Amino acid sequence: MYAPARLFSIRRPIRPAVRLLTGVAACALLSACLSPFRDAKVDPNSPVAAEVARAAHTNRAYPTFAAVPPMPKDVRPPAQYGRQAQAIEQSRQDLEAKTAPETWTLSDTETFATRAQREAGPDAGPPNARDTAAFADTQRKRATPPPPPN
């Protein structure tokens, strides 16, 4: 058990933190000196110059906690959220129980395939070779090669 002492030193991790805090404090102090709003002027030719001047020099009361609107009355109670969550959870469990792997099998597939073929109707058969060649010729005539690169 001869671990290096540097693994247990507390001073090393503190140095970067001190540097970071010093940098943040310096930035905060310097940013307090530079305010673009202190001597900002409004263009007198602006259409909103009069409105800006009036709004900037108006003493207004700060909002209070009394200005916070009351709680809404048309919100369902928290217990109803819980009941609906339980209903959804029960629906999920029912669905999982009905579709679990042990609830279905692949037996009697021949009957299913025969019935599906009967419902689909007669087989269309392979296309005529002349029709295929005519379609291919039509598509070749419609196709235009891209222009050559310049």
C-alpha positions in Angstrom: 0.0 0.0 0.0 2.5 2.6 -1.2 0.3 5.0 -3.1 1.8 8.2 -4.4 1.1 11.2 -2.2 0.0 13.3 -5.2 -3.1 11.2 -5.4 -4.2 12.4 -2.0 -3.2 16.1 -2.4 -5.9 18.6 -1.9 -4.0 21.6 -3.3 -3.8 20.6 -6.9 -7.6 20.5 -7.8 -8.1 23.8 -6.0 -5.7 25.8 -8.2 -7.8 25.6 -11.4 -10.9 26.4 -9.4 -9.2 29.5 -8.0 -8.1 30.6 -11.4 -11.6 30.1 -12.8 -13.2 32.1 -10.0 -10.7 34.9 -10.4 -11.4 35.1 -14.1 -15.2 35.1 -13.6 -14.8 37.9 -11.0 -12.6 39.9 -13.3 -15.1 39.6 -16.1 -18.0 40.6 -13.8 -16.2 43.7 -12.6 -15.2 44.8 -16.1 -18.7 44.2 -17.5 -20.2 46.4 -14.9 -18.1 49.3 -16.2 -19.4 48.8 -19.8 -23.1 49.4 -20.1 -24.5 50.2 -23.6 -27.7 51.5 -22.0 -26.2 54.2 -19.8 -25.7 56.8 -22.5 -27.8 55.3 -25.3 -29.5 58.0 -27.4 -32.7 57.6 -29.4 -32.7 58.9 -32.9 -35.0 62.0 -32.9 -36.1 61.2 -36.5 -37.3 57.8 -35.5 -41.1 57.3 -35.5 -41.0 55.9 -32.0 -38.7 58.5 -30.5 -41.5 60.2 -28.5 -42.9 56.9 -27.2 -39.4 55.7 -26.1 -38.7 59.0 -24.3 -42.1 58.9 -22.5 -41.7 55.2 -21.5 -38.1 55.7 -20.3 -38.9 58.5 -17.9 -42.2 57.2 -16.5 -42.0 56.0 -12.9 -43.9 52.8 -12.7 -44.6 50.6 -9.7 -42.9 47.3 -9.4 -45.1 44.3 -9.6 -46.0 42.6 -6.3 -47.0 39.1 -5.3 -50.6 40.4 -5.2 -50.4 40.7 -9.0 -49.9 37.0 -9.4 -53.2 35.6 -10.9 -55.2 33.2 -8.7 -55.1 29.4 -9.2 -57.3 28.2 -12.0 -60.6 26.5 -11.0 -61.1 24.3 -14.1 -58.1 22.0 -13.4 -58.7 18.4 -12.5 -57.6 17.3 -9.1 -54.3 15.4 -8.7 -56.1 12.2 -7.7 -57.8 12.1 -11.1 -54.3 12.2 -12.8 -53.4 9.1 -10.8 -56.6 7.3 -11.7 -56.0 8.0 -15.4 -52.4 6.8 -15.1 -53.6 3.6 -13.5 -56.1 3.1 -16.3 -53.4 3.5 -18.9 -51.1 1.2 -17.0 -53.9 -1.4 -16.8 -54.5 -1.1 -20.6 -50.8 -1.7 -21.2 -50.8 -4.8 -19.0 -54.0 -6.1 -20.8 -52.4 -5.6 -24.2 -49.2 -7.3 -23.2 -51.2 -10.2 -21.8 -53.2 -10.6 -25.0 -50.2 -10.4 -27.3 -47.6 -12.3 -25.2 -45.6 -14.9 -27.2 -47.4 -17.9 -25.6 -50.9 -16.6 -26.7 -50.5 -17.5 -30.4 -49.2 -20.3 -32.5 -48.4 -21.0 -36.2 -50.7 -24.0 -36.5 -53.2 -24.5 -39.4 -51.4 -22.3 -41.8 -52.5 -24.3 -44.9 -56.1 -23.3 -44.3 -55.2 -19.7 -43.8 -53.1 -19.7 -47.1 -55.9 -21.4 -49.1 -58.5 -18.9 -47.8 -56.2 -15.9 -48.6 -55.5 -17.2 -52.1 -59.3 -17.7 -52.7 -60.0 -14.1 -51.5 -57.2 -12.7 -53.6 -58.7 -14.1 -56.8 -57.2 -15.9 -59.7 -53.5 -15.7 -60.4 -52.7 -13.0 -63.0 -50.0 -15.1 -64.6 -46.7 -13.9 -66.2 -46.9 -10.9 -68.6 -46.7 -11.3 -72.3 -43.2 -11.0 -73.8 -44.4 -8.6 -76.5 -46.0 -6.3 -74.0 -42.8 -6.2 -71.9 -40.7 -5.4 -75.0 -43.1 -2.7 -76.1 -43.1 -1.1 -72.6 -39.2 -1.2 -72.5 -39.1 0.4 -76.0 -41.4 3.2 -74.9 -39.3 3.9 -71.8 -36.1 4.0 -73.9 -37.6 6.5 -76.2 -38.7 8.7 -73.3 -35.3 8.6 -71.6 -33.0 11.4 -72.5 -29.3 11.3 -71.6 -28.0 14.1 -69.4 -26.1 16.9 -71.2 -22.3 16.4 -71.5 -20.2 18.1 -68.9 -18.6 21.4 -70.0 
